[in-house]
Every structure is written in structure tokens, then in C-alpha cells.
Amino acid sequence: MVSEKPITAQQAAEFLIVSPRTIYRLIDSGQLAGQKIGNKYRTTDAACIAYLHARRDPLTASAGEHKGEVLCQSPSGAACGTVISLRRQGKELDDLLVRRTRNKRRSFTTG
């Protein structure tokens, strides 16, 4: 039975079969009717059902974002068009630099 009785984020998460963190994000973004009272989030069964029936435009994946990271082209021998995070690109570039520096050190002889 659908009611206007307030429910917790945990109860809403169980109702929608998602994590409580998802409920927090949905309420903060305004996609799910509810509010934060003190440090607790509250919504209703009716709001959850309205969220399920609401029409939303499908979101397409962007090559420029992934989990909040900015993405860029891989400097490694990966196939053209491969996109990686800046953190991974930095690691790959550091590895290349270390490899080239190591080879140069070996080529010098001290006498």
C-alpha cells in the first residue's frame, strides 16, 4: 500500500533496490522528492513510485568523464581511440620516463 508516511533512505533504497547513497544523490539532485532533515534523509513510498514512473531522457556515456575523472588518450601502445584517466596517463608516462632513464644510465661507463 502506498502512503505519504515518511520513510528513511535505507527503506527507500530497499524499496527501489538501490544503495542508500543513490537515494542521497537522487534527493540532492531533485530527481526524487524528499529532504534532508538534520543529518537524515526522508522521502515517501509515493515519491519512490513517482520516481519510477517519471520519464527521463536516457543519458549517453561521455568519453570526457568517467567516475569524476577527466579522460585522455593513452600514450602506451593501446589501440587508437583508447581513453584513460589522467592519473593512469601520468603513471604510464612516469613508467616510460623511468625505463628510458634506466637505459641511458646503463649505456654510460665511468672510468
Contacts in CASP RR format, 6 or more apart in sequence:
PFRMAT RR
TARGET T0000
AUTHOR 0000-0000-0000
METHOD contacts of the structure
MODEL  1
MVSEKPITAQQAAEFLIVSPRTIYRLIDSGQLAGQKIGNKYRTTDAACIA
YLHARRDPLTASAGEHKGEVLCQSPSGAACGTVISLRRQGKELDDLLVRR
TRNKRRSFTTG
2 45 0 8 1.000
2 46 0 8 1.000
2 49 0 8 1.000
3 44 0 8 1.000
3 45 0 8 1.000
3 46 0 8 1.000
4 44 0 8 1.000
4 45 0 8 1.000
4 46 0 8 1.000
5 44 0 8 1.000
5 45 0 8 1.000
6 42 0 8 1.000
6 43 0 8 1.000
6 44 0 8 1.000
7 15 0 8 1.000
7 42 0 8 1.000
7 43 0 8 1.000
7 44 0 8 1.000
7 45 0 8 1.000
8 40 0 8 1.000
8 41 0 8 1.000
8 42 0 8 1.000
9 20 0 8 1.000
9 23 0 8 1.000
9 24 0 8 1.000
9 27 0 8 1.000
9 40 0 8 1.000
9 41 0 8 1.000
9 42 0 8 1.000
9 43 0 8 1.000
10 20 0 8 1.000
12 20 0 8 1.000
12 23 0 8 1.000
12 32 0 8 1.000
12 41 0 8 1.000
12 43 0 8 1.000
12 48 0 8 1.000
13 19 0 8 1.000
13 20 0 8 1.000
13 22 0 8 1.000
13 23 0 8 1.000
15 45 0 8 1.000
15 48 0 8 1.000
16 22 0 8 1.000
16 23 0 8 1.000
16 48 0 8 1.000
16 51 0 8 1.000
16 52 0 8 1.000
23 32 0 8 1.000
23 41 0 8 1.000
23 43 0 8 1.000
24 41 0 8 1.000
26 32 0 8 1.000
26 51 0 8 1.000
27 33 0 8 1.000
27 34 0 8 1.000
27 35 0 8 1.000
27 36 0 8 1.000
27 41 0 8 1.000
27 43 0 8 1.000
28 36 0 8 1.000
31 51 0 8 1.000
31 54 0 8 1.000
31 56 0 8 1.000
32 43 0 8 1.000
32 47 0 8 1.000
32 48 0 8 1.000
32 51 0 8 1.000
33 43 0 8 1.000
33 44 0 8 1.000
33 47 0 8 1.000
33 50 0 8 1.000
33 51 0 8 1.000
34 41 0 8 1.000
34 42 0 8 1.000
34 43 0 8 1.000
34 44 0 8 1.000
34 47 0 8 1.000
35 41 0 8 1.000
35 42 0 8 1.000
35 43 0 8 1.000
36 42 0 8 1.000
63 71 0 8 1.000
63 83 0 8 1.000
64 70 0 8 1.000
64 71 0 8 1.000
64 83 0 8 1.000
65 71 0 8 1.000
66 83 0 8 1.000
66 85 0 8 1.000
69 85 0 8 1.000
69 86 0 8 1.000
69 87 0 8 1.000
70 85 0 8 1.000
70 86 0 8 1.000
71 83 0 8 1.000
71 84 0 8 1.000
71 85 0 8 1.000
71 86 0 8 1.000
72 83 0 8 1.000
72 84 0 8 1.000
72 85 0 8 1.000
72 86 0 8 1.000
72 89 0 8 1.000
73 81 0 8 1.000
73 82 0 8 1.000
73 83 0 8 1.000
73 84 0 8 1.000
73 89 0 8 1.000
74 81 0 8 1.000
74 82 0 8 1.000
74 83 0 8 1.000
74 84 0 8 1.000
74 88 0 8 1.000
74 89 0 8 1.000
74 92 0 8 1.000
75 89 0 8 1.000
75 92 0 8 1.000
75 93 0 8 1.000
75 96 0 8 1.000
76 92 0 8 1.000
78 84 0 8 1.000
84 92 0 8 1.000
END
